[in-house]
Amino acid sequence: MTTTPTAARPATYREVFAVGQFRVLFGSYTLFLAGETVRMLALSVTVYAATGSPLMSALAYAAGFLPCALGGTLLLAFTDRWPPRTVMVGYEVLRTAVTAVLAAGLLPVPALLALVFVTGVPSAVASAARTALLPDLLDGDHYVLGRAVFSMAAGGTQVLGFAAGGTLIAAVGAQGALWITAVTCVASAVLLRLRLADHPPRRTGGSAGISETWQVNRALLRRPAVRALLLAQWLAPALMVGAEGVLVPYATQIGAPEAAGLLFAAVAGGMLAGNLIVGRLVRPAGRERLARPLALALGLPLLGFALNPAPRYAAVLLAVSGFGVAYQLALARRFVEAVPETQRGQAFGLLLTGTMTLQGLAAAAGGALGEVTAPALVVTLAGAASAVAALMSWRTLSPPP
């Protein structure tokens, strides 16, 4: 893809949603998010009811995330070898079958967790196929706004999805909620199969597998521009997530354990607002100029936790931090232009895999550090580390000439 000049005005939501194929892709993604949120919550409830173990319940919840890292190191080559629609429909069919087995309640807990983990490994390929298809449907600033719409959908799911999932489980039970999730999987598969155009694979010839996945990942990381953009999108947000690992202990420490939900919602709400405001109201050239201060805004507000702020002030600091994630919109089009088109799917898969892996490690590290020091100090250190990471990527975050 050739570099295109920065548009004079931002794209509009009307223009983005006027593209029928984008509406299909977004509709299937919304169904995926809703179903996955309910499934993880219902599975966690089911496991806890069967075992009474908080650890097993947490493992059930984490089983929806951890396989992505494994899939990203083993299977990403298939993203560019297979047609995107085939990959996404196939994964929805797999999710349908697995969710039906979970809803039937036929497996003991260890087998249930193993099934969820193993069948979650291909999720990295399906997510990469979906993300890589977006710049095929939208060009220029429309792609940037389309990516912001997807990010807002994910953030909205964090804000509203768990509350809605809890209400659903209370109404129909965990197994009933799982059957409803299976229905959303079927709906997504049907929508993609009937309404999404078939796109050819980006790469043909040879055979895809673990060796090709590693080979292409190494080739992408050897490209200085790609490596710099990956690190700029990985490090600062991941280190900020280290603070989220101790928000529950922090709320307990300040005598307001019930405020933990508010703190988590503040982060997600800030991310939502950032993508909405920066994506829609700021001109493309303005986003380029805002990349540096927004990246710093990920970490700097968290330094205020050194003062042990009350819940409402802590929520404001976390919301500002979440808002800073919008700096990635300035890098979105540059990343598409930096990777070879034949490797675009795997490049997006590598970006997703690194993001989820580093954020999971940072959250675990924050929790471990919270075992030996005050949660407020952990949040402060996470903010400082995120700010340092932003400064390390300062050159990459500068507006391109």
C-alpha positions, 0 to 999 in steps of 0.5 A: 500500500502506498502512503496517502496524504493526510486528509483535511477533515476527519471522516464521519460516522455516516460515511463509515456506516454507509459502507454495507460491508463494514456494517456486516463486519461490525454487526458480526463483531458486536454479536461476537463481543456480546456472546463472548462476554456472556459466555465467560461470565456464565462459565465462571459462575458455572465453575464456581457453583460446581467447585466453590473455588475462587481460583477455578472460577478465575481460571475459567474466566481467564481461559477466554484470553490466554489461548490467544497468545498461544495461537499467535505464536503457532497459527497466525500464518493461516490468516493470510493463507485462507479467505477471511470469510472462511476463517471467521465463519469457521471460528463461529461454527467452532464457538457454537459447538463448544458453547453448546457442549458447555451449556449441556453441562456434560463435562467435569470442570477440568475437561470443561476448562481444557476444552475452552482453552484448546478451542480458544487457540484459533481465536487469534487467527479469526481476530486477525482476519477480521482486523486485517479485512477492515482496511480492505473495506475502508480507506484513508481516514475512514479506516481510522474512524472504523477502527475507532468504532470497533474499539468503542464497541469493545469498550462499551462491552466492558462498561455494559456487557458484564452488567447485562450478562449478570442480569441475564444469568440471574433471569435464565441461569448460567446454562440458559445464558450459555444457550443464548450465547450459542444462538449469537454464535450461529447468528454471527456465522449466518450473517458473515456467510450470507452477507460478507463478500468473499475475499481471496487469501493474501498469500498462496503457494507453499504451506502454512504452519508453525514454521511459517508463522515464526518466519513471518513474525521474525520478518515483520519484527526485523522491519524497523518501521513495523517494529517501532510501531508495534512497540509504540502500541504495545508497551505504554498501554500494557504497563498502564494495565498493570495498575488495573491488576490492583484496583480491587485491593486499592478500593479495599485499602481506602475503605470503599470496596464497593467502588472497584466497579466504578474504577474499572468502568472509569478506565473503559469509559475514558477509552470510549470517550477518547476514541469517540472524541479524537476519532470523530472531532479531531482532524487527521493532522491534529491526531498526529500532533496529539499522539505524544501528549495522549501517550503520556496521558496513559501513565502520568495521571496515575502518579496521582495515586501516590496521594491515595485519592478518594474513589471519585478522584481516582475514577477521574484519574483513571478515566483520563488515563483511559482517554490516552489510549486514543493516541493509537488512532494516529498510528493506525493508518501508518501501521497498515502502510508499513506492513506488506499487504501479503502479510497484513493479516499476520501483522495484525495478529502479531499486534493483537497477540503482543497486546494481549500477552503483555497486558496479561503479564503486566496485570499479573505483575501488578497483582504480584507486586501488590502482595508485597507493597501498597496498591497505591504504590503499584498504580503509581509505579505502573503509571511511571513505567507507562510514561517512560515507555511513551518517552522511549517511543517519542520518535515514533509518535512524532508526526510523520513529515 
